Amino acid sequence: MTERMSNEEYRALKQKEKEDVFEMLSDATQSLLSADKLREYADLQAKLFGHSASNVLLIMEQKPEATWVRNFDDWKSDNVSLKKGEKGILTLVADYYEKPDGTMGMTSKVEKLFDISQTAAADRNVTRPVYRSAAELLMECSPQTIEKPELPDEAYALYDPQTNEIHVKEGLDPDTKFFVIAREQAVAMLTRDEVLGRDDVIPQAEFSAYLVTERYGLNAPDIDFGRMSERFHGMEEKKVREELGGMRFTADRIHHKVQEQVELSRGHREAER
């Protein structure tokens, strides 16, 4: 008969598990000093768009081929069972508690997620839809995009803060067009308070545009991951993850702009019927 674990032993076990996860997160963060590893992270973050930067780093360390991860209860709610003997992917979630003075505090706890490949639905083909009209939808967002025959310095797109417009070169293919407009959307967001200029934010803007372009099933052009990884040299690990989270947040804001246009177009079509 197996002896039941005491409360103290259980707490010690969970604390050790949490410490191991933070050590894994540290290793994953350090690995981003490699441009190739940073690209791997970006590609995975684009697939797992709704997950935090820290958890994508943890998933990258444990199951880099993941395409769709959820916790046990989420899979169960859709009547999807796990394969026997599958090991959960360790991630972190917020854990709220009441302090002695009655106020609420927040810490983190370990949560196990499972990729679709670990479930009975493993034979389902999980692919991201390709949004070929995404560039046109993004053109309607604020700042509005205007097509021009040519731009200065042979640029493909430029944000003009004076007119609050994005100018994009005519004739671009859908993938490139979406990427450069998304990049300029990011530039507009990141320079809005006028503390930073265009040159200061281009690496972050390109990274954000890469995430949202790949998320829409389009092919983002190659960006300089080496330049971004060099930014992380000498930076505290927590600050690196904050930078990643900020770029993911910018990508998410661009995504929501597109989705607002999708809903608006759908509303117009329904009204016409």
N, C-alpha and C positions, 0 to 999 in steps of 0.2 A: 504494500500500500504506500502510495506517494505521500510524504509528509507535507502538510500544507504550509505555505510560506507565511511568515509573520508579516505584520504591517511594516515593521522596520526593515525587514529584508526586501519587501516589495518596493518600498520607497528608495532603498539603496540601489536596487536593480534598475529602476526607472531613471534615477539620477545618472547612473553609469551609462545607460543607453543615450541619454540626452548629451552627456559629455562626449560620447563617441560621435554623435551626429554633428556637434559643433566642430570637432576635430576634422571630420570629413569635409565640412563646409569650408574650413580654413584651407585644407589642401586643394579643394576645387577652386577657391578664390585665387590662390597662389599660381595655379596652373594657367590663369588668364594672362600671365606675362608672356605666354606664347601666342603669337598671332593665329596659328592654326587652331589652338584650343579655344581662342576667343570666337573664331568663326564657328566652331562646333557648338559652342554655347549659343550663339546667335541663331543658328539653324534650329536648335532644339527649342529655344524660347519662341521662335516663330510658330512652331508646331503646337507648343503648349502655351498659347498666348495668354490664357487667363491665370496662369500660375506666377507666383512671385519669382523675382530673380534668384533669391536664396534657394527656393525649392527647385528651380530648374537646375541650378548648380548641383544640388544634392541628387537629383534624378540623373544628371549627366554622369555623376560618379558611379551610380549603381546600375542604371539601365539606360544607356545613351541612345538605344534604338527605340525608346518609348514613343508612342504616337498619341495615346489617349489614356490619361491616368485619372483614376477616381478612387475614393475610399470604398471600403467593403459595403457600407450601407447604401451608397449611391448605386453600385452595381446591383445589389440585392433588390433595390426599389424598382429596377427594370427587369427583374427576374433573370438576371445574369449571374451564374455561379462561378466561383473560382476553381481553377484546376487544383487537384489534390497536391499538397506539399509546396505550393507556391509561397515564396518569401516576399513579404511586403517591402515596398520602397520607403525608406525612412525619410520623412520630411518634418517640417516644423509648422505649427499653427499657434495662433494667439490663445493664451489661457488667462482668463480673468478671475480675480479673487478679491475677497473683501479684506481690507486691512483692519487692524485692531481699532483704528479711529473711525471706522465705518465707511471710509472712502474706498473706491475701487482701484485695484492695481492690476498690472498686466505683466505676464511673463510668457514663456513659450513652453510648449510640450510637443512631444513626438507624436506624429500621426503616420500611419502606414497607408500608402496608396498602392494601387495595383494597375498595371498597364493592361490594355485589352488583350494583349498576347498571353496574359496569365489567366484568362477567363475562358469560359465555354464558348464565347463569341469570337475566339481568336481567328476563325476563318473568315470573318467579315473584313472586307477591304475598306480600310479607313483612309480616305483621301480628302484633301482640302479642295473645295470647289474653286474653279478658276473664274475670277470676275473680270472678264474682258472689258466691261463697260465701266470699271471702277475709276479710270482716269477721267472720263467724262463727268461722272458724278462728283469727283473731287474738284473739278474745275468750277462747279457751281457753289462750292463752299466759300466761306469768308476766311482769308482774303480771296476774292474772286480771281480766277486765272484768265488771262487774255493771250491768245496766240499771236505771235509775231513772226514775220518772215525770217528775220535775223536778230540775234542778240549780241551785245558787246562781248569781245574776247571769245567768240565762238561758243558761248555758253548755251546750254540746253534750256535752262530756266533760271530766273532771278527774281527774288522778292524785292519790291520797291517800297521801302518804308514811307516814302513821301506820299505816294498815292494809295498805299495799303493794297497793292495789287501784285499778283505773281504773273510774270511774263514768261511764256514758254514758247520755244521754237516750234514752228509748224512742221508737220510731217514725221514726227517721232513715232516709233512703234509703241503699242499699248503698254508693254512692260516698262520701257525706259521712260515713257511719258508719265506713268503713275509714279515711278520712283522719284523723278526730279521734282514733280509737283509736291509729293509728300515731303521731300527734303526741304523745299522752300516753305511749306507749311510749318515744318519744325523750326526753321530759321526764324520765321515770324513769331512763333510762340516763345522761343528762347531769347529773343532780343527785344521783346515787348517793353520791358522796363528800362531799356536803353543803358543798362549797366554793362552789358556785353555787346560786342559788335559781331558782324557776320563771320569774320575770320576766327573769332574766339569759339564759335559754336558749331562750325562746320563738321568736325568729327562726330559730335553727338547727334547732329541733325542727319548725317548720312547713316549713322547706326540705327536711329529710330526709323528712317525711311526704309532701310533694309529689312527691319523686322516686320513692318506692316505690309511691305510689298510681297515678301515671302509668305506672310500669313494669308494673303489673298490669292495664293497659288500662282503668282506671277514670278518671273525670273528677274531678281534684282541684279544690276550690274555689279562687277567686283568693286568693293570699296577697300580702303587701306586699313585693314585690321591691325597691321603693324603699328600704324600711327596711334590708333586707339590704345593698343596694349602698352605702348611706351608711356602713355599718360598715367598708367597704373603703377609704374616703377616708383618706389618710395612712398606710395600712398597707403594709408592704413586700410586693412581688409574691409572693415565696416564701411569706410568711405567708398571703396571700390564697388561694393554691393549697392550702396546708395546711388552711385552713378548709373549702374546698370538698371536699378529700379526707376530712376528718373527718365532714362531713355525709353524704357518699356512704357512708362506712363505717357510720354509724349506720343509714342506709337499708338497707344490706346486712344488718345484724344483724336488723332487723325482717323483711326478706325471708326470712332463714334460719329465724326463728321460725315463719313461716307454712309454709315447706316442711317443717319438722319435724312440724307438725300434719298436713300432707298425707300424709307417710309413715306417721304413726301411724294415721290414718284408713284408709289403704290396708291396713295390717297387720291392723287389726281386721276389715275386710271379708273379707280372705283367710282369716283364722282362722274366721270365721263360715261360710265355704263348706266 
